């Protein structure tokens, strides 16, 4: 029997022998000859489709030239820097490319502490910043990540925005906080988006007390929610911006963007073995070049309209739909079986993302409307069937 890798799907959800052998745009093909519409998209990374020809061609060319040089600069890395900074305001610059979002978060922690001379950090419950000790501690109280000077504040939907701001204000007023970390959309927990007023006030509080605002747009950046970055619609410009996922088309790459007022210092420990490697840089160059040839924002708006039109009515079953653009979360109420619903979805040829009692929809921007409509129909039917089964069993 072939060894199985870890799957975050609930037990007994994946069909027997479900293993993918190739992908093409929005489709996945398994070794048993079946095809699936992919709304997982490599956890949101494959934003321009699996095996995108233009991106694949550039990476293949780089494979024949140079892979990794460590700290030695390369021409392709310089191209990647230029490509990323074309999406940024002139006040900010790309500081470093890493392989994972977790690495980017860790570097942002070091930058915030070095710039301010403080140790304290604020995160909000439910934000997903990664699974290192520090990144995990920023997102939720975690018994395996008990670190000093880390403060996890209650967040949406458990607490009202005014109360959250009061908690933040009290901590910031101590003068001990180096940085405040926030996901502008809870991509791993409920799809909640804070109000523009909340984010503006949080930014103002950071400025007032000399703390840095760090926005984690690894999930939402590069048009995943419509605009280039979601903070453009929230009225703020962060001191530190974290990017990744969509900018590499599935290749492991992330980045840290800094306000130009903050120079990189050796004590921040920038770089790592694979930081800015040539293959990752080629993926970034090709992906962002391809983005500029398309109306990605317009396509994402069309995706949003299709999702809302197809799935909003699930609210009558107590299933909440939240999100924006091409990032959506369905929250199942108590009594509905996530495993049952996701298994139905898979049996009908659609792959989705799951976490806790949430179903995430992360379509590629290149998905044909007919495929997206079909996938949404499958999801709606599975949710209705699951709700009916639960009602019949007396669970709801």
N, C-alpha and C positions, 0 to 999 in steps of 0.2 A: 504494500500500500504506500502511495506517495505521501511524503510528509506534508502536513497542512500548515500554512502560516497562520498567524493570529488574525481573527476576523472580529470586528466590533459589532457585527450583526448579532442579535439575540440568538440563543441556541435554537436549532431546528428550523431556521428561517431559510437558509440557503438551500436550493435544490441539491440533491445528491450529485456529487461530482462537479459542482459548479466551479469552473476555473476558466479564466479569460485567456485567450491566446492572441488576440489582436483587437485593435480599435480602428475605426474610421469615422472621423468627424464626431457625431453624437452617438455612434453605435459601438457596442461591444459584442464580440463574437466569442463564444465558449467552445471548448474542445469537443462538446457533443453536437456541434453544428447549429446551435441556436444563436439568435441575435437579440440584443436588448437595447432599448433606448436608454441612454446613460444620463441620468440627472444627478449623479454623484460627481462626475467630472474630476476624478482624482482629488476629491475633497476640495473642489473649487479651483483647482490649479489649471486644468486643461480648458482654458477659457476660449480658445480659438480652435478647438476641436482636436481629437486624437489624430496623430500623424499628419498634422497640417503640412501640405507639400512644401510651402515656402520655408517654414520653420525647420522642417526635417532636412531640407536641402542644405541650409546654412550650417546646421549642427553636423551633418555628414562631412561637409567640407572642412569644418574645424577638426573633426576626428582625424583627418589625414594630415593635419598641420601641427597641432600643439594641444595638449590636454591641460597640464597643470604645471606651474612654475614656482609655486610657493609665493614668497614675497617679491619675486622679480616681476616688474611691470611688463605688461603685454599690450600690443596694439589693439587687440580685440577687447580687452578690459577698458581701455580708453574710449573705445566706441560705445561700450555699454554705459559708461558714466555719462557720456554726451546724450545718449538716447534717453536715459532716465531723467536727466536734468532738463530736457526739452519739455517735460510735463510739469516742471516745478516753477514756482515764482523765483525771481532773481534773488530774493532774500535768503533762499535756502539752497543747499547743495547736497549731493549724495556723498556721504562720508565713507561708507564701506558696503561691500557686498558680502553676505554670508550664505550659508547653505540652507539654514532653517530659520523659521520665525523665532524659535526659542533663542537662538544665538543673537538675533537682532534685539530681542527684549533684554537679554543679559547685558549687551553692550550699552543699551539705552540706560540701564540702571547705573552702570559705571560712569557714563557721561554725566548723568544728572548729579551723582554724588561728587564728581570731580568739579563740575562747574559751580555748584552751590556750596561745597564744603560741608554738606549735611549728609546724614545717613537715612533719614526717614523716607518711606515710600508709601503712597496710597494707591490702592486698587479697589475695584468694585466687584462684589459677589456676582458670579455668573459670567464675567468676562473671561474669555479664553485667550491667554497669552502664551501658552506652551506648557510643557510638562517637566522642565527642569525644576529644581527646588525653588528658585527665585520666581520663575514665571508662574508656576502653579500657585505659589503663595500669594501672588498678586491677584489671582482670580477667585479664590475661594479659601475659607479656612480649611486647611489640609493637615491631618494629623501626621503625615509623613514629611511635611514641609513646614516645620515650626522654626521660623527664622526671626531674630530680633529686628526691630525697627520697621517691620512690614505691617501695614494696617489695611485690612479688608473691610470696606464699608458696605452696609446694606444697600441694595440697588433695586432697580425695577425688576419685577412688578411688586415686590414685597413692601417697598417703601415709597412714599410720595417724594417727588423731586425736591420740594422745599425742605423736607426733613433730611434728605440726603445732603443737600447743600449745607445745612446747619452742621451736620457731622463733619463735613469737609472743612467748613469755616473754622470750627473749633480746633481741629488738628493743624491746619495751616497757620493759625494764629500763634501756635507754640514756637514758630520759627525753626522747627526741626525737620521740616519736610523738604526733601530734595526734588522729588518728582511725583506727579499724579498721572497714573496710567488709566486709559479708558478706551474701550472698543465702542465706536459710534453706532454699531448695530450688534446686538448680541447674537452672533452667528451660531453659537453652540447652545444657546439657552433662550428660546422663546422668540427671537427675532425682534425684540423691543428696540426702539430708537428713541433716545431722549429728545426733548424739545429743544429747539434752537435757543430759547431763553436759558434753559438749564446749562447748555454747553457754553454759552457766552458768559454766564455768571461764574461758572467754574473756571474758565480761562481768566476772567477778571480777578478772581480770588488768588489764582496762582501768581499773576503779575503783581498784585498788591503785596503778597507775602514773599516774593522772591523765589518761588518754586517753579519748576519747569512743567509744562503740560505736554504729555506724551500721548499722542493718538496712535493707536494700533489699527492701521488700515491694511494689514496683511490680507485680510479676507475681503474687505470692501473696496480696495483700491483698484485703479486702472479699469474703471467703468463697470465693475461688477454690479454696482447699484445704480448705474446711470451716469452720474458725473464722473470725471476723472478720479476724484476723491470725494467721499461723502462729506468731509468737513467743509467743502465749498458751499454746501447747502445749510450748514449749521453755524455759519457766521464767524468762524474762528480760523486762525492760522497757528498750528501748534509749534512749540519750540523744537520738538522732536517728532518725526513722522516715521512709522514703521511700515515697510512695504514688502510684498512678496507674492506668493501664490500665482496670480494671473500673469505676472510679468515674465514668467519663465515657461509658460505653456506645459507645465508638468515636470520640468527639470528643476531639481532642488536649488532654489536661490531665493534670497531675501535681501533686504537693504535697510539701512538706517539713514534717514535724511535729517540734517541738522540745520538750524538757523546759522547763517554764516558768522554770527557773533561768537560762536563757540568753536574755537580751534581744537583739532584733535591733538591729544597729548599722549605720550607714551604710557603714563599711569592709567589711562583708560583701557589699556591692553587691546588695541584694535587688531583686527586680522585673526586668522586661524589657518590651519593647514590648507584647507580648500577654499578659503575666502577669495572671491573674485577669480576663481579658476577659469581658464579659457573656454571650456565647454559651457559653463554656466553663463559666462559673458556672451557667448555666441547665441545662446537661447534667449537672453534678454534683448540683444540687438535685433534678432529676427522677429521676436514676438512684438516688440514695440514698433518696429518698422511695418509689420503686417497690420497692426492696429491702426496706423495712420492711413492705410489704404482703404479703410472701411468706415462706415458710419456706425461705430459700435454703440454710441449713446442712443441713436435712433433705434437700432435693433433691440437694445435692452429695454427701451420703452415699450416696444411691441411685445416683448416677452412678458413684461409686467402686466400689460392689458390682457393677454391671453390667460395668465395665471389667475388674475382677479376674476375675470369673466367665468372661468371654469371652476374655481374652487371656493369662491366667497360664500356660496350657499351652504357650505359645510358647517357654517356657524350655527345653523338650525339643529345640528347634531351635538353642539357644544364643542366643536373642533375649531380652534382659533387659527386664523391665517394671518401671519405678520411677515413683514419684510419689505423689500424694495428691489426694483430692477430685475436682476437674475439671481437673487438670494432670498429664498422664502423658507419659512418654518411653519409647519403645522403642529400645533400643540394638542395632544389628545387628552380628553378629560379622564378622571378616574373611572375605571370600569371598562374602558376600551382596551383591548389587547394590542399592543404595538406589534408583537410577534405575528399575531394572526393577520393584521392588516398588511404588514410589510411582506409577509409570505405570499399573500394574494397578489400584491403588486408585482413581485418577482415572477410569479407563475404566469402572469400576463405580459411579461416582456419588458418590464421597466425596472431600472436600478435606481434606488434612492439612497440618501444618507440618513442614518438614524443616530440619535443620542438621547439617553434617558427616555422620556415620553414624547420626544419630538421626531418628526419626519422632516428632513431638510431637502429642498429642491434647489439644485445648483446647476442649471442647464448651461451649456456652452453658448456663447453669443452667436455661434454659427449653426445652431440647431434649426432645421427647417420647421416652419410653423405647423405643418401637418403632423410632424413627429411630436412637437410640444403639445399640440391639441390632443393627440392620441394618448400621450403619457398622462396628461391631466385627467382625461376621461377614465383611464385605468385607476388612477389614484382616487378619484371621486367615487367610483364604483366600489373599490376595495374598502374605503372608509364607510360607505353606506352599508355594505354587507357586514362589515365588522360591527357596526353599531346595531344592526338588526340582530346579529347573533348574540350580542351582549344583552339586548333587551329581552330576547327570547329566553335567555338563561337567567333573567331576573337580576342582572348585574347593574343595570342603569335604570 
